[in-house]
Amino acid sequence: MTPTDPADRAASERRFDLAIVGAGILGLATALAAVGRGMRVVVIDADAQASGASVRNFGFITVTGQERGAMWRRARRSRDVWHQVAAQADIPVVQEGMWLLARRPESVPVLEGLLDTEMGEGCRLLTAAEARRRVPALADAGIEAVLESTLELRVESRSAIPRLAEWLARTHGVSFLRNTRVLEVAVPGVRTSRGELWAERVVVCPGDDFNGLFAERLARHRLTRCKLQMLRLASPGFKLHAALMSDLSLARYAGFATLAQAAPLKVRLAREQPQHLAHGVHLIVVQSADGSLVVGDSHHYGLCPDAFSLQSVEELILEEFGMALGIAPPPVIARWVGTYASAEERSVLLDAPEPRVRIAIVTSGAGASTGFAIGEEVIGSLLP
């Protein structure tokens, strides 16, 4: 076909080794893996800029607590790639490390159990006294112990994703076609709303858009969406040592929750915080360069969850903040809702509808934490 928009004709008539559909973190990560193998890459996205899950999250590259096995290894690898890319692409790392604040005695055996596995790499257990000496602001927090991890990184997603894309274009020659919807993939043809491209291979990274390309195939996997509520709080007046999590995360993150030691804690949480569990609330607190805090989150599932925040859920998040840190939450200065793809049976969906086509979807909310490793896997599966 001949492109119908002259402004895009030069780009559309080019032949590429790889076309990637979707410019979220997984699409960008796949582009990085591809150019590392010498491929000429185009990334196509329906929007003018990233606006979905890739920029509505904490920017928290989480290793500790990821599901044991492949997901933990992916997070470990992705963390290392983030560290390299951040320096090269001028993406500030605004926090390093993670503290999990254990408020209940039942939480301590869970942390000790993690340390007895390979997932304890880079972690150690601090007593409450040690934690308070290092972070005096936690003086009033009722903590039993703290799991300290040195592996985690935090970037500002809203700026990191655009900078990553710009760096891929400037340094690695990746082409970007924005405001362009892919209508059909028939390798080597890729038909778009702005004409046809030619690519030897295609990777589709649709995020939580299940009704576009390969919709019938995706329907077999019983995908749904997860809606989450997020908050930005004013600066608390002190600097956090690292990103923070709490007991509720031990019941939610599979790396903790599947340990045998987690069973007594789950019983206690179900008795003491049933509403938090019912709304999928757990606590992550990260700090931005200006001192403000990004805090969340909740989890509600459905094929088309509504786009509205609930005050009652926000209050649950802030209640856990206050109990974990031992301080009144600072004022809320922003709030938003995000969605991501979810599936009960898997954390990642990797599919091959055709020999030279791949579908890649992170179905567990861990795209920022595992995307670079998944991108490498996808490219590895396409090339000899």
C-alpha positions in Angstrom: 0.0 0.0 0.0 1.0 3.6 -0.5 0.9 5.8 2.7 -2.0 8.3 2.6 -0.3 10.9 4.8 2.6 12.6 3.0 4.1 13.7 6.3 4.6 10.1 7.3 5.5 8.7 3.9 9.2 8.6 4.4 9.0 6.7 7.6 6.1 4.4 6.4 8.0 3.3 3.3 11.0 2.2 5.3 11.6 -1.5 6.0 12.3 -2.5 9.6 13.7 -5.6 11.2 11.2 -5.2 14.0 7.9 -3.3 14.6 6.8 -3.0 18.2 3.2 -2.1 18.9 2.9 -0.2 22.1 5.3 2.4 23.6 4.9 1.6 27.3 7.7 0.3 29.4 7.5 -3.2 27.9 7.5 -1.9 24.3 10.5 0.3 25.1 12.3 -2.5 26.9 11.8 -4.8 23.9 13.2 -2.1 21.6 16.3 -1.8 23.8 16.8 -5.6 23.6 16.3 -5.5 19.8 18.8 -2.7 19.1 21.3 -4.6 21.2 21.0 -7.4 18.7 21.5 -5.0 15.8 17.9 -4.7 14.7 16.3 -1.7 13.0 13.3 -0.9 15.1 10.1 1.1 14.8 7.8 1.6 17.8 4.1 2.4 17.0 1.7 3.8 19.5 -1.9 5.1 19.3 -1.3 8.0 21.7 0.9 11.1 21.5 2.7 10.1 24.7 2.7 7.4 27.3 -0.4 7.9 29.5 -1.2 4.4 30.8 0.2 2.1 33.5 3.8 2.9 32.6 3.5 6.5 33.9 0.8 6.1 36.6 2.8 3.9 38.9 5.3 4.4 41.7 8.4 4.1 39.4 9.5 1.6 42.0 11.7 -1.2 40.6 10.9 -3.9 43.0 12.9 -7.1 43.4 12.3 -8.2 46.9 8.9 -9.9 47.2 8.5 -10.8 43.6 7.2 -14.3 42.9 9.9 -16.8 43.5 11.5 -18.2 40.3 11.2 -16.6 36.9 9.6 -13.3 38.1 12.2 -12.8 40.8 15.0 -13.5 38.3 13.4 -11.1 35.8 13.2 -8.4 38.4 16.8 -8.9 39.4 17.9 -8.6 35.8 15.7 -5.7 35.0 17.0 -3.8 38.1 20.5 -4.1 36.7 19.4 -2.9 33.2 17.6 0.1 34.8 20.8 1.0 36.7 22.7 1.1 33.4 20.1 2.8 31.3 19.3 5.4 33.9 22.9 6.7 33.8 23.1 6.7 30.0 19.6 8.2 29.4 19.9 10.9 32.1 17.1 9.4 34.2 17.6 10.3 37.9 17.4 7.5 40.4 15.6 9.4 43.2 15.7 6.6 45.8 17.6 3.3 46.3 16.7 0.4 48.5 13.5 -0.7 50.3 12.4 -1.0 54.0 9.6 -3.3 54.8 8.2 -2.3 58.2 7.0 -5.3 60.2 4.4 -4.1 62.7 3.3 -7.5 64.0 5.3 -10.4 65.6 3.8 -12.8 63.0 5.6 -10.8 60.2 9.1 -11.4 61.5 9.2 -15.2 60.7 8.0 -14.3 57.1 11.0 -12.0 56.7 13.4 -14.6 58.2 11.9 -17.2 55.8 12.7 -15.0 52.8 16.2 -14.5 54.0 16.7 -18.3 54.1 16.0 -18.4 50.3 17.9 -17.1 47.3 15.4 -14.2 47.3 17.2 -12.8 50.4 20.0 -11.6 48.2 20.9 -8.0 49.1 18.7 -8.1 52.2 19.1 -8.1 56.0 16.9 -7.8 59.0 17.1 -4.7 61.2 15.8 -4.6 64.8 13.3 -1.8 65.6 16.1 0.0 67.6 18.5 -0.2 64.7 15.9 1.2 62.3 14.9 4.1 64.6 18.6 5.1 65.0 19.0 5.3 61.3 15.7 7.0 60.6 14.6 9.0 63.7 11.4 10.0 61.9 10.2 6.4 62.7 10.5 6.9 66.4 6.7 6.6 66.9 6.2 3.7 64.5 5.2 0.5 66.2 7.6 -1.8 64.4 8.9 -5.2 65.4 11.7 -5.3 62.8 12.6 -4.0 59.3 13.6 -6.0 56.3 16.2 -3.8 54.5 16.8 -4.5 50.8 19.6 -2.8 48.8 18.3 -3.8 45.4 15.4 -1.6 44.7 15.5 1.6 42.6 13.0 4.4 42.2 12.6 6.7 39.2 9.9 9.2 38.4 7.8 7.4 35.8 6.2 10.5 34.3 9.6 11.7 33.2 11.6 8.4 33.0 9.4 6.9 30.3 9.6 9.9 27.9 13.4 10.2 28.5 13.9 6.5 27.8 12.0 6.8 24.5 14.0 9.9 23.6 17.3 8.2 24.4 16.3 5.1 22.3 15.6 7.4 19.3 18.6 9.6 19.7 21.3 7.1 20.7 20.0 3.9 19.1 18.1 5.1 16.1 14.7 3.7 17.1 11.9 5.3 15.1 8.6 6.3 16.8 5.3 6.6 15.1 2.9 8.3 17.6 -0.8 8.9 17.2 -0.9 5.9 14.9 -3.0 2.8 15.5 -2.0 -0.6 14.1 -5.0 -2.1 12.3 -3.6 -5.4 11.1 -0.4 -7.5 11.3 0.3 -9.7 8.4 4.1 -10.1 8.4 5.9 -8.5 6.7 3.0 -6.1 6.3 1.9 -3.9 9.2 -1.2 -1.9 8.3 -1.7 1.3 10.3 -4.0 4.2 10.4 -1.3 6.2 8.6 -0.4 3.7 5.9 1.6 0.4 5.7 5.0 -0.5 7.2 7.1 -3.5 6.4 8.8 -5.4 9.2 10.4 -8.9 9.3 9.1 -9.4 12.9 6.4 -7.9 15.1 6.0 -7.7 18.9 2.6 -6.6 20.2 2.7 -5.0 23.7 -1.0 -3.9 24.2 -1.0 -3.3 27.9 -4.6 -3.6 29.0 -6.1 -3.1 25.5 -7.5 -6.6 24.8 -9.9 -5.7 22.0 -7.5 -4.7 19.3 -4.9 -6.9 17.6 -5.4 -10.6 18.2 -8.5 -10.0 20.3 -9.9 -13.5 19.8 -6.6 -15.1 20.8 -6.3 -12.9 23.9 -9.8 -13.8 24.9 -8.7 -17.4 25.5 -6.5 -16.3 28.4 -9.3 -14.8 30.5 -7.5 -11.5 31.0 -9.1 -8.7 33.1 -8.1 -5.3 34.4 -6.9 -4.2 37.8 -7.8 -0.6 38.9 -5.7 1.1 41.5 -5.9 4.3 43.5 -2.8 6.4 44.0 -2.0 9.5 46.0 0.6 12.2 46.2 1.1 13.7 49.7 2.9 16.8 50.6 6.5 16.5 52.0 6.5 15.1 55.5 9.4 17.4 56.3 12.0 14.7 56.4 13.9 12.5 53.9 13.0 8.8 53.8 15.9 6.4 53.9 14.4 4.2 51.2 11.0 3.2 49.7 8.7 1.8 52.4 6.3 -1.1 52.5 4.3 -2.7 55.4 2.8 -5.9 56.7 0.0 -5.9 54.2 2.6 -6.3 51.4 3.6 -9.6 53.0 0.2 -11.0 52.3 0.0 -9.6 48.7 3.5 -10.0 47.2 3.9 -13.6 46.2 7.5 -13.9 47.2 6.4 -13.4 50.8 2.8 -14.6 50.7 3.6 -18.1 49.4 6.1 -18.9 52.2 4.8 -21.3 54.8 5.7 -18.7 57.5 3.1 -16.3 56.1 0.0 -18.4 57.2 -0.3 -17.0 60.8 0.2 -13.5 59.5 -2.6 -13.9 57.0 -5.0 -15.1 59.7 -4.2 -12.1 61.8 -4.6 -9.6 59.0 -7.9 -11.1 58.0 -9.1 -10.6 61.6 -7.7 -7.1 62.1 -7.8 -5.5 58.6 -10.5 -7.2 56.6 -11.5 -4.1 54.7 -7.9 -3.4 53.6 -7.7 -7.0 52.3 -11.1 -6.7 50.6 -10.0 -3.7 48.7 -6.6 -5.0 47.9 -4.9 -2.3 49.9 -1.3 -2.6 50.8 1.3 0.2 51.4 4.1 1.5 49.2 5.5 4.9 50.1 8.2 6.5 47.8 9.6 10.0 47.9 10.2 12.4 45.0 13.1 14.8 44.7 10.9 17.7 45.9 10.1 15.7 49.1 6.5 14.8 48.2 5.4 11.2 48.7 3.7 8.9 46.2 1.5 6.6 48.3 -0.8 3.7 47.4 -2.4 1.5 46.5 -5.6 -0.5 46.1 -6.7 -3.3 43.7 -10.1 -3.8 42.2 -10.7 -6.1 39.3 -13.1 -6.2 36.3 -13.2 -6.1 32.5 -14.1 -2.4 32.6 -13.5 -1.0 36.1 -14.9 2.5 36.6 -12.6 5.5 36.4 -13.4 7.0 39.8 -11.7 7.1 43.2 -13.5 6.1 46.4 -12.9 8.2 49.5 -13.4 5.1 51.7 -10.5 3.3 49.9 -8.3 6.4 50.1 -9.0 6.5 53.9 -7.8 2.9 54.1 -4.6 3.7 52.4 -3.9 6.7 54.6 -4.8 4.7 57.7 -2.2 2.1 56.9 0.3 4.9 56.2 -0.3 6.4 59.7 -0.1 3.0 61.4 3.1 2.0 59.6 5.0 5.3 60.0 3.6 6.4 63.3 2.7 9.9 61.9 -0.4 11.6 60.6 -0.4 11.6 56.8 0.6 14.9 55.2 -2.1 16.6 53.0 -3.1 15.0 49.8 -2.0 17.2 46.9 -2.9 14.9 44.0 -4.8 11.7 43.4 -5.3 9.5 40.3 -6.5 6.1 39.1 -4.5 3.6 37.0 -5.3 0.3 35.4 -3.2 -2.6 34.2 -3.7 -6.1 32.7 -4.3 -8.9 35.1 -4.7 -12.7 35.0 -5.1 -15.2 37.8 -3.1 -18.0 36.2 0.1 -16.1 35.2 2.2 -13.0 36.0 3.3 -12.6 32.3 1.6 -13.6 29.1 4.0 -14.4 26.3 2.3 -15.8 23.1 3.4 -16.6 19.6 0.3 -16.3 17.3 2.6 -16.6 14.3 6.3 -17.7 13.9 7.5 -14.1 13.5 5.0 -12.4 15.8 4.9 -12.2 19.6 2.4 -10.9 22.1 3.8 -9.7 25.4 1.7 -8.5 28.4 2.7 -8.2 32.0 -0.4 -9.4 33.9 0.7 -8.6 37.5 1.4 -4.9 37.7 5.2 -5.6 37.6 6.0 -4.1 34.2 8.5 -1.5 35.5 10.2 -4.1 37.7 10.5 -6.9 35.1 10.1 -5.4 31.7 13.7 -5.2 30.6 14.2 -8.9 31.2 11.0 -9.8 29.5 12.0 -7.7 26.5 15.2 -9.7 26.3 13.3 -13.0 26.4 10.9 -11.9 23.7 13.7 -10.9 21.3 15.6 -14.1 22.2 12.6 -16.1 21.1 12.4 -14.3 17.7 16.1 -14.6 16.8 18.2 -17.7 16.3 
